[in-house]
Amino acid sequence: MVITQTPFRISFFGGGTDYRSYFEQYGGAVLSTSIDKYCDLTVRHLPPFFDHRIKAAYATIEYAKNIDEIKHPSIKACMRYTGTNDLSIIYDADLPARSGLGSSSSFTVGLLNAIHGLKGEFVDAISLGKEAIHVEQDLIGESVGVQDQMAAAYGGFNIMEFSYNNILVRPVVLSSERRQLLNDHLFLVYTGLPRFASKIASEQIKVTPQKTAELKEMHQMVFEGERILSSNSDISDFGKLLNESWKMKRSLTAKISNSLIDSLYEKALRSGAIGGKLIGAGGGGYILLFASPDRQKKIIEELELIAVTFKFENLGSKIIFFRNEEKGW
């Protein structure tokens, strides 16, 4: 039996430049961090005493006699890719799926990590992230970028740079005091609107050729964000840059935001937030807000939404339990 714990992520700047249709021509970059909200996957071999050969428990419970019967696309693709059968897979998470925090990729990374562990195989972070990209893009056929899988596999506060044939992940160097100051200014609020990132991303990919100027500017915001954090600049400048980035991102397609999200964001600004953005591809999920700690309570009260505080984390997907199963059947 193997249990993996894989973090969700928050992307600050550069989202949209991690789609191949953009970065293979222009290059891309993302500034993001993993957070202490996780998905946990318990995977073990299924004993041969049942009519079903595969059990998968997530929002529903599936019992299947073979891989072809599995409905969950990531489970089906991961099992085919790794050549595994006879599995029991149990999923649990700290936050809901389809929320913009990279939960789908965290699931895929965590499941691949667990299956490799069950087979006695160690996979490094770069290989694990690339495997998840292959599963999601090539095997499942989803319209997704490449940042979420790497953020889940690596963990930490990083800049990821993308080019035609390379992905580079490097940590942002921050003092513990600066890192904590930023963390103290950030929190999430849940809009209550689930969304399907692949559908929204498909629309963004279609308009990429007409939005290269905006995406190039969003690309440069990654390094401006790093400069603000790594210098003695007022930390509120980071929040102001988030606000600029969100305005630009929501202009890419009409599906990224909607009237409810816009009204919530404007109310947050009127209540004292300096900046923020909708996390992920858009359409719903969580809004990240940047505000001084003394104003956050008022903002939350005004929005009347569930708020989530978090801490940055550094470890990425990891195996937290391993038991070598000696089959006695």
N, C-alpha and C positions, 0 to 999 in steps of 0.2 A: 504494500500500500504506500502511496505517495500523496502528500498534501503540498500543494504549492500556494504561495501567497504572492499576488501580482498587483502592483499599485495602479491606480488611476492617475491621470495626468491633467495638468492645466497648461494650456498653450497661451503665451502672452502675445507674441508678435510673429508674423511671417506665415500664418496659416493661409493655405491656398497656393503658396509657392512650393509646397511639397507634393504637388500633383505632377506626374511625369510629363503631361502635356505642356507644362510650364518649365520645370527645372531642367529637362533634358536639352532645352534650347537656351535658356537664360541663366540657369543656376538658381538655387533657392536656399532659404535658411529659415530656421524656426528657433525662437527662444522659449523654452518650456521647462517645467519641473514636474516631477512625480510628487504625489502627496500621500499622507498617511491614511488613505481610504483605499480599501483593497477588495479584490475578488479572490475567493478561496476555492480551490478545486481539489476534491478528493477522488483519486483514481486508483482502482485496484482491478485485478483479474476477477472475473465473475466465475464462481464455481459452476460445474457442469450439471447441476441438479435442477435447472429451471427450463421451462419451455423457451424462454427468451435467451438470447446470447449477449444482448447489450441492454444495459439500463442507463438512462440519462435523466437526471433530475435537475431541472432549472426552474423556469416559471411554470412548467408543466412536467409531467413524468412520461418518458417514452420507454416502451419495451419493444425491442426489435429482435428478429431472428437473424438478421444480417445487416450489413452496412447500408445496402440499398434501401432499406425500410426506414432509416433514420431521417427525420425531418429537419433537425437542427443543422444548418449548413456548415458551421464551423466544426462541429463534432464529426459529421460525415467526412469532410475534407481532411481533417487532421488524422482520423483513423486510416483513411486511404493512403495519405501521404506517408505515414509512418509504418504502414503495413501491419496494423494491430487489430485484433478481434477480441471478443469475450471480455468486454470492459464494463465496469460499473463506474459512472461519472456523476459526481454530486457537486453542484455549484451553489455558492452562497456569496453575498456581497454586502458591503457597507452602504452602498448607494444604489439607486435604481438604474436599470439599463436604459439605453437610448436617451442619455442625459447630457451628452456632449463632452464627457470626461474620458473618452477613449475606451469605454467599457468593452466594446466588441473586440478591439485589438488586445486588451488586457486578458480577455477570456481566451483568445486564440493563443497568445504567448504563454499563458499559464497552463493551458491544456497541452501544448507541445512540450513544455518543460516537464510536466508531470509524466507524459508518456515516455519521453526519453529517460527520465529517472527510473520509471518502472522497468525499463529495458537495461538499466545499468549503464546508461550513456550520459556523459557530461557534454553540455553544449554551451559555448561561451555566448556572451550577450549579443555580439554582432551577428553571429550565425543564427541565434534564436530569433532576433528581430527580422533578419532576412527570410528565414523560413516562414514566419508569420505573414510577411508581405507577399511571398509566393502563394501561400494558401489563400489569402483574402483576394488578391488581385487576379491570379492566374487560375486557381482551382475553383474558387467560388464565383469569380467574375464581378466582384464588387467595385464600384467607383470610389475608391478610397485613396488617400495619400500614403506617405511612408513615415510620417512622424510618430504616429501613435504606437506602432509596433516597437519602434526603437526606444521611445520613452518608457514603455512598459518593461522592456527587456533590460535596459541599462539602469533606470532610476536616476535620481539626482537632478540638479539644476544645470541644464546644458544648453549649448547652442549646437544645433544639428545643421550641417551644410550638405546640400544635395547637388550633384552634378550628373552628367550623362551616365557615368559608370562607377560612381562612388558615393558613399554616404560616410560623412565624418561626424563623429560625436565628440565634443570636447566640453569639459566642465567650465562653468563660469566661476572665476575666482572671486570670492567674497569673504570678508571678515565675518566672524560669527555674529558680531554686533550689527553689521549692515544687513546680513541675511535675516536676523530676527526682526529688525526694524521693518523690513519689507513684509515679512510674514504677518506682523502685527497690523499692517494696514490693509490686509486682504481678507475677504470672506465671500462666501457663495450664498445665493438665494435661489430657491427652486421655483421655476415658473409653473410647474405642474403640467407642462406640455411635453409629452414624449415626442421624439422625432426620429426619422429614419435618415441617418447621415448620408447613406449611399445615394438616395434619391436627390437630396439637396446638392450633393457633390457633383452628380451627373450634370445638373443644370449649370453649375459653376464651370465645370470643365468645358462645356459647350461654348461659353462666352469668353473663355480665356484669351483667344486671339484678339478680342476687342478690348481687353482689360489689362494689357501688358504694362501700360504706364502706371496704373494703380498698383499692380502687383510688384513692380520694381520698387515703388516707393515703400510698400509694405515690407519688402525684403530689406531695405535699408533701415527700417525701424528696428529690426532685430539688433543691429549693431549700435544704434542710438540707445536702445534700452540697456544694452550691456555697458555702454559708456556711462550712463547715468548711475547704474548700480556700482560700478567699479571706481567711481570718482567720489568727490565730496559734494556732489550736486544735491540740492534739496530733494528728498525722497518723493515729494509731491510731484516732481517733474515726471516720474515714472507713471503716476496716475494720469497726468495730463496727456502723456504719449499714448496710454491705453485708450483714452477718449478719442484722440485723433485717429488711431488705428481702427477703432470700432466704426467711426463715421465712414471711413474709407471702405471697410469690409462690407458694410451693409449696402453700399452702393453697387456692389458687384452684380447681384441679382436680387429680384424682388422676393425670392423665397428665403433669404437669409434671416430677415426679420419680419415682423408683422405689427399690427396696431397695438396689441397687448404688450408685446415686448418693448416697443418704443415708449409706451406710456409708463411702464414700470421703470425703465431706465431714466426717463426724464424726471419722474418723481424722486428717484434715488438722488439725482443731481441736485434737485431743489432742496432735498433734505440734508445735504452736506457731503455727498460723495464727490470726489474729484474726477473720477473716471471709472472705466470698467469696460466690459464687453460680454457678449454672449459666448459661452464656451462651445467649441466644436464647430461643426459645419453650419449650424444655424437652425432656425425654425422652432426652437424650444429648449428644454433642458435647464441648465444652470446659467445664471448671470454671475460673473465675477465682478465684484465691486472693490474699488480702492477708496478708503476713507480713513481719516485719523481715528484712532481707537475711541476717543471720547465722543465721536459722532455716530458710531456704528449702531448703538442701541436705538437711537432716534430713527435712523434710516430703516431698520428692521421693523420697528413699530409702524412707521408710515406705510411700508410696503405690504404688511400683513401676510408675509410669506415665511416659509420655513427657511431658517438660516443655518448654514453649515460652516463652522470654523475648521481649520485644518492646519497641519504642519507639513513643511517640506520633508521629503524622505530621500534616502540616498542609495538604497540597496537594489531596487528593481525586482524582477521576478526571482523568487527563491524557493527552494524546497525547505519547508519547515518541519516536515515529518517524513521519515523513510523507514519502512519495515520490509525486509527481504522476505518475500512469501515463498516458502518451500511448499510446493503443491503436494498435498497428501491424497489427492483424489486421482 
